[in-house]
């Protein structure tokens, strides 16, 4: 038997209301780097803390090589910034190099009732030429 009546049991939000997003890695002409926006979000409950981290890899003949990491950063709530925490993973891009890129994101949102964690990745279908044409 549950300690909480069904109607009073604390519930975490539906998965479509909380999660992570990652856009496709792309070449930034402004910074001449590979940039990927990563995001951890939750819009339904008071958020105590929201942590996001990410890593970018490039394709090599032997597999994926780690080239950049965004260490875990935490935004404290309650605030709109804690509900939608965005960062950018910036990876070096050697002029003239040609690679596919993959970025992974990990997010954890803490509520008074518990935590919600999610991970995702996005990778390029085509190789990216680094540098200005």
VOMIGU-276226 format. One line per field, with one value per residue (C-alpha): residue in one letter; x, y, z; residue number from 1. Coordinates in nm, 3 decimals. Layout:
res: c(A,...) .
c1: c(X,...) .
c2: c(Y,...) .
c3: c(Z,...) .
n: c(NUM,...) .
END
This chain:
res: c(X,X,X,X,X,X,X,X,X,X,X,X,X,X,X,X,X,X,X,X,X,X,X,X,X,X,X,X,X,X,X,X,X,X,X,X,X,X,X,X,X,X,X,X,X,X,X,X,X,X,X,X,X,X,X,X,X,X,X,X,X,X,X,X,X,X,X,X,X,X,X,X,X,X,X,X,X,X,X,X,X,X,X,X,X,X,X,X,X,X,X,X,X,X,X,X,X,X,X,X,X,X,X,X,X,X,X,X,X,X,X,X,X,X,X,X,X,X,X,X,X,X,X,X,X,X,X,X,X,X,X,X,X) .
c1: c(0.000,0.132,0.202,0.032,-0.325,-0.315,-0.443,-0.184,0.126,0.396,0.437,0.723,0.629,0.555,0.864,0.759,0.768,1.123,1.423,1.731,1.789,2.098,2.124,2.337,2.708,2.794,3.088,3.081,3.237,3.254,3.471,3.604,3.500,3.245,2.952,2.663,2.384,2.286,1.986,1.829,1.471,1.170,0.867,0.610,0.734,0.937,1.295,1.550,1.853,1.919,2.255,2.370,2.694,2.808,3.090,3.178,3.356,3.493,3.503,3.833,3.918,3.920,3.604,3.498,3.766,3.672,3.774,3.573,3.381,3.143,3.173,2.854,2.714,2.421,2.157,1.968,1.592,1.331,1.369,1.311,1.686,1.664,1.370,1.556,1.935,2.129,2.501,2.728,2.994,3.277,3.525,3.846,3.831,4.163,4.148,4.122,4.020,3.720,3.526,3.182,3.093,2.882,2.772,2.622,2.424,2.337,2.091,1.961,1.679,1.619,1.276,1.160,1.011,1.309,1.517,1.475,1.771,1.801,2.067,2.070,2.308,2.315,2.566,2.628,2.543,2.802,3.161,3.224,3.514,3.677,3.795,3.670,3.625) .
c2: c(0.000,0.344,0.605,0.863,0.853,0.836,1.193,1.335,1.144,1.380,1.347,1.441,1.619,1.438,1.371,1.617,1.894,1.810,1.695,1.796,1.941,1.961,2.132,2.007,2.094,2.373,2.591,2.937,3.186,3.446,3.234,2.981,2.694,2.416,2.528,2.328,2.466,2.234,2.278,2.115,2.224,2.165,2.389,2.236,2.229,2.463,2.382,2.377,2.327,2.251,2.106,2.062,1.931,1.835,1.699,1.727,1.458,1.448,1.151,0.972,0.658,0.465,0.615,0.931,1.156,1.382,1.739,1.962,1.939,2.173,2.075,2.051,2.395,2.444,2.715,2.746,2.805,2.914,3.127,3.109,3.054,2.737,2.607,2.652,2.622,2.676,2.655,2.623,2.359,2.523,2.289,2.383,2.364,2.340,2.536,2.298,1.996,1.794,1.590,1.485,1.606,1.466,1.646,1.475,1.653,1.538,1.722,1.679,1.883,1.873,1.936,1.929,1.584,1.430,1.450,1.406,1.316,1.286,1.252,1.302,1.352,1.504,1.445,1.583,1.371,1.547,1.645,2.008,2.196,2.420,2.766,3.033,2.927) .
c3: c(0.000,-0.095,0.172,-0.054,-0.180,-0.561,-0.595,-0.352,-0.472,-0.599,-0.974,-1.199,-1.521,-1.846,-2.054,-2.326,-2.066,-1.953,-2.152,-2.344,-2.689,-2.905,-3.241,-3.529,-3.499,-3.743,-3.842,-3.683,-3.926,-3.648,-3.418,-3.673,-3.446,-3.450,-3.232,-3.094,-2.874,-2.588,-2.361,-2.056,-1.990,-1.768,-1.776,-1.542,-1.183,-0.964,-1.059,-0.776,-1.006,-1.372,-1.481,-1.841,-1.993,-2.340,-2.552,-2.921,-3.120,-3.475,-3.707,-3.755,-3.949,-3.618,-3.464,-3.278,-3.124,-2.830,-2.918,-2.681,-2.355,-2.179,-1.812,-1.607,-1.527,-1.291,-1.278,-0.950,-0.940,-0.914,-1.227,-1.601,-1.642,-1.433,-1.635,-1.965,-1.929,-2.255,-2.325,-2.629,-2.686,-2.886,-3.057,-3.239,-3.617,-3.802,-4.131,-4.425,-4.214,-4.323,-4.063,-3.950,-3.599,-3.317,-2.997,-2.692,-2.420,-2.066,-1.844,-1.490,-1.340,-0.964,-0.812,-0.451,-0.531,-0.712,-1.028,-1.402,-1.626,-2.003,-2.273,-2.650,-2.940,-3.287,-3.562,-3.908,-4.210,-4.425,-4.353,-4.259,-4.417,-4.157,-4.250,-4.484,-4.846) .
n: c(1,2,3,4,5,6,7,8,9,10,11,12,13,14,15,16,17,18,19,20,21,22,23,24,25,26,27,28,29,30,31,32,33,34,35,36,37,38,39,40,41,42,43,44,45,46,47,48,49,50,51,52,53,54,55,56,57,58,59,60,61,62,63,64,65,66,67,68,69,70,71,72,73,74,75,76,77,78,79,80,81,82,83,84,85,86,87,88,89,90,91,92,93,94,95,96,97,98,99,100,101,102,103,104,105,106,107,108,109,110,111,112,113,114,115,116,117,118,119,120,121,122,123,124,125,126,127,128,129,130,131,132,133) .
END
